[in-house]
Amino acid sequence: MIKGLTKISKSLAKKVMIRLETPRERYVQRIYNNMDKLYQNIRKGDLILIEGRSEMSRIIKLFSQSHWSHVAFYAGDDLIQPNEPFRKKYMTQFGDGAKHLLIEAFQESGVVAAPISKYQDYNIRICRPYGILPEDLKAVIKYVKENIGKSYDRQNIIDIALMLVSYNLNPFKKKRSIKSCLGACDEFNVICSGMIAQAFQQVGYPIIPAFNDSDKRAKDFNQSPYGAKLIMRHYSQILPRDFDLSPNFEIIKFNVIGSGAFKYRSLWADKELR
């Protein structure tokens, strides 16, 4: 009886997740993405923030108060180098797209690789870690690649939502701290932002850190560009929006600024604006 109920609940949960991940018909793309310019400007280790079009994306944007519902890691052609175990698989599956691969985590498929071209018709933003050392960037890329095949941590998303809701609705708020691990807290389950955050934290690169309470009033900018020593926030608490808000990630404007000359007066359909 119990096994039967468990099977039914798992089946129902799967159907709900499929429904939530189904793309919505209504979606407003604010700018057309020039993929040639994107390929010219993007670098390995960059992050792609995505404004998703599914119901789950809408829910994540709502509780995180952000346009960005998903983040993916750009690996470029790193996964099709001669020594890579799945080189042949990706080249066969994606063709030329295998030169521009992302690593990302999804509810149903877990951590997978896919061409960045899949987001051509989405609102996206490129974020680049500023000043990261070459050897650290190499370690970050290696760490993210090792996550391929892991499962998605649904509980992590639920715990983040609980952490972000108002105090009256969240009886667990007092128990949360910047060091608290949210979700399954094991090495087999990840979410998109937590996986990437952990990779950067492995080399000590800050995303949205917290201040040491004893130092934050000192504001010693000679000691640190933040004005105080930092405490690392647990990677499971990091959301896609945090890479956008972080002062350490540059925003790469490939569509317009990456094109060189910006003749803004010639852009308008209205003659009087030219």
N, C-alpha and C positions, 0 to 999 in steps of 0.2 A: 504493500500500500504506500509506504513512505517513498520507496524507489520510484513508484509510478508518479506520485506527486512531484518528486524532484525532477523527473524527466519532463513532465508537463510544464513546470515552472521555468526550466532551462529553455524549452522550446518557445515559450511565450516571451521570455526575455530576449531571445534571439530575434524573434519577429519584431519586437518593439525597437530593438537596436537597428535592424534593417530599415524600418520605417523612419527612424530618426535620422539615419544617414542618407536617405533618398534626397537627391537634389531638388530644391524648390524651383518651380517654373519662373517665379518672379525674382529677378536679380538685376541690380543696376551696376553695370560696369562703368566706372567714372573716367577711365582713360584706356585707349587701346594700347596694348603692349607691343612694342617693337622688339621682336625676339632676336633679330640680328644685333641690335644695340645691347640687349641683355647679355647675349653670349660674349660680346666684346668687353663688357664691363664687369661681369661677375667673376669672382675668384673662389677657389676652393676654400671652404671654411666659412663662407658667407651664409647667412640665414635668410630664408624667404618667409615673410609673414603673409598669411593668406586670410582674406575675408571670405569664409566659406559660404556655401549656398544651401546647406542642409538645415533641417530643423534642429539638429544637435548643435550646429554652428551658431544658430540664432540663440539657443539657450546659453552657450558658453559666452557669447558676446554680451548677453544680458547680465549674467551674474558677475562677469569680469569688467563690465562697463568699458568695453573696448570694441573697436572695429575688427580686431584680429582674433580669429577663433582657432587658428592652426599655425604651426611653425614647422618648417622643414629645413634640413641641413644640406648644403650644396657640396657634393663630393666630386662633381665634374666627371673626369674620365678615370678617377682613382680606382674604381671598381672593375675596370677592364684592362688594367695593366697586366703584363705577361705573367706575373706571379700570383694573380688573384684567382681564387678557386672557382668563382662563378663568372669569369670573363666570357666564356663561350655562351653561357646561358643568357646573359644580359645583351650581348651583341646580337644573338639570334632573335631575342624577344623584342628588342627596342631599335635595332638597326643604328642609324646615325644618332638617334636620341640617347644611345648609351654613352656618348661623349659628354653629356650634360645631365648626369643623374643626381637626384635628390634621395636622401634617406629620411623617412618619415614614419610615424606610428599612427595606426588607425584602429578603431574599435574591433572590426571584424578580422582584418588581415594581420594585425600586429605590426611589427617593424619591417618595412619593405623598401626596396629601391624603385624609383620611377623617374621618367624623363621630366625635366622642368617644364617642357612644352605643354604638359597637361594643364598648367595654370595660365595659359595664354589669355584666356577669356575671363580671368578673375582679377579682382583688385588685389594687388600684391605690393610688397615693399621689401627691398633688399637691405639687410643690416650687416655691417662688417665690424668685427672686433678690432678696435683701435689699438695699435702699438703692440699687438701680441707677438711674442718672440717666435721665429720660424720653427724652432724645435718644439715649442709648446703647441703651435698650430698643428704640426705633424702629429703630435700625441693626441690632440683633440680629434682629428680626423680618424685616426686609428681606433680610438675609443668608440666613436659613433658607429663606425663600420662593424665593430664587434657586437653591436646590438641587433643587427639584422637577424630576424627569426624569432625575436622575443615576443611575448604576448602583451596585449594592451591592458593597463591597470585601470579598470573601470572604477574601482573603489577610490583611487586617487582623485578622480574628478569629483566624486560625491563628497569626499572630505574637503576638497578645496572650496566647493560650493558652500558647505557648512561653515567653513572658516570665514567666508566673505559676507555671509548674510548678517543682518543686524543682530545686536546683542540680545534683544528680546526673543528672537526666534532661534538663537543658537546657544543651547545650554552648555556646549563644549568649549565656548570661546575662552574661558579662563584657563583651560587646560592646554591651549595652544601656545607655542612659543616659536621663535624663528628657527629653533633647532628641531622642532617636532617633525617627524617623518609622517607623511600622509599616504594612505593607500596600503598596498600589500607589503611594502617595505622589504622586498626581496630582490634578488638579482635577475629574476625571470620575467618581471612585469614592469612596464614603463608607460609613460605618456609622452607625447611629442616634445613638449617644452621641458619636462623633467629630465628626459634622456639627454637632451642637448645641454641643459644647465649643468648636469652632473659631469659631462665631458669637459666643459670649461672650468668647473670647480676643481677637477682633478689636477689642473696645472696652476690653481690659485687665481684664475681670472675672474674678476667680480662682474656680476650682472646687476642685481638690485640688492646690495648688501645692507646691513643695518649698522647703526653706530654703536660703539661701546658707550654705555650710559655714563661712565665716569669720565669719558674724554670729549663727548660731543659738545659740551659747553665751552671747551677751550678754543676751538676753531683755529688750530695751528696749521695754516696752509703751507708752512715750510716743511712740516712733518709729512703731510699727505695732501693731495689735491682735493680730497673730500673735507679736509679741515680736522679730521679725527681718525683714529684707528677704527678698523671695520670688523664686524662679525659676519661670518658667512651664513646666509639664509639657507635652510635645507632645500636642496634641489627639487624636492617633490612639491614645494610651495610655489615654484616659478610658473608663470603663465606666459602665453605668447606675447601679451602686451608688455611684459617686463623687458623684453629685448628692445622694444620701441622706446620705452621710457628710460632705459639705461643710458647714463651719460658716457658709457664706454663703447657703445656701438654706433658707428657712423651710418647715416642713411644715404644710400647710393641711388641717385636720381638718374637712371639709365635712359628713360624715355625722352627727356628733353635736354637736361643739362649734359648728359652723356653724348648728345649729338653734336656738341660744339656750339656754333652760332645760334643764338636764340632770337629770332626775328619775330617778336611777339605781336607787332602791329599787322603782320600779314596773316594772322591766324583766324581772324574773325569773318563770319559770314555776313555780318552787318557792315555795309560799306562805310557808314559814318564813323565806325570805330577804327578804320584803317588809317 
